[in-house]
Structures are given as C-alpha cells and as structure tokens.
Amino acid sequence: MQVDVFTPAKARHETINVDITQQNTTWFDDCQDGDVHMITDYHGCLLIRELGYYYPVLIYDVTRRVINYDPQKAKELIRLHCE
C-alpha cells in the first residue's frame, strides 16, 4: 500500500510503497493519542506510526530488532530525529 511518510533524513514528506504484515510489523494495544501504535521494518529502516492524525515517520538504518521492539524507544527516535 502507498503510505505518506515524513523522512527526517531528507526533511520532507514522501510516498512509499510498504507491505504491512505480521512478519514485519509490531502493533501496540492500549494506545492513547500520540503513543506509538505500530512499528514496521521497511528496507533496513523503521516506519513508526503514532496513534492520531500524525504522519508516520521513517527512520533510516534502524529496525525493530535494534530497538528491541520497544514503543518507548521508537518514540525517543521520533523525538531525536524530528525536534
């Protein structure tokens, strides 16, 4: 599916084609607005989606395994790369 994402490394929005499956995605329950809802591995990068009306963020050279599938570490990556 086509997904509009924000890529901090390029400082712009772009559209990518990504397959979101059980093999490449971890979902988190009990989320509130702004919490990390899902993380997806995408060609050696990490696609992080927060709950609410936010663009997913694509972080280069990080995977779910690198952050130990942790939503708090994913949130920290967004903070480090986007602020």
N, C-alpha and C positions, 0 to 999 in steps of 0.2 A: 504494500500500500504506500501511497505517497504521503509523506509527513512533512509539514513545515517546521523547521527547527531553527534555533539560534545557535550559531557556532562561534564561541568566544575567540578562538584562534584566528578567525577571519573577521571578527567583529561585525557579523552580518547574519541576516536570515537567509536560509536557502531551503530548497525542497529536496528530500532524499527519498529513495525507494527502500523500504525496510519491511522484512517479514517478521512479524511479532509472533513468536511461537513459544511453547512451553520449554523448548530446548535452549532458547537464547534470552529468555525474559524471566525476571522475578517480579511478582506483584506483592504489594503490601496491603494488608487489610487494616481496618480501624484508622483510616487516614482522615485528617481534617484539612481544610483549605490551606494550601501552601506546603503540606507534607509531601515527601517523595512517595509517589503512588506506584511507580514502576521503573525498573532499570532494565535496559536491553543492550546486549552486546551487538555491535554493528561494525564489522570490518576492522577489528582491533581498537575500536573506540567504544565509548559508553554513552548511550542515549538515556537521559534522565528525564522522567516526566513527573511533574508535581501535580497534585490534585487542584483543580480550579482552572481558571482561564489564563494559563501561562503557556508560552511556547516551550516545547521540550528543548533541552539543552544537550548538545553533542560535544563531549569532551574527548579530545584526541589522546591516544596512547594509554588508555585506562580501560580495564574490563571489570566485570562483576567480580571475578575471582580476586583481582588485585585489591579491591576494597572489601573483600570478604563478604560480599552480598549484603552489605550494611547500608540501610537507608540514611543513617546519620552521616556516614562518610560520603555518601552521594550528595547530600545536602551541603556538606562542607566544600565539596568540589565546586558546586554551583557558586557558593559564596566566594571562594578563592578566585574563580575564573571570571565571574560576572560583575564583581563590585570594584 
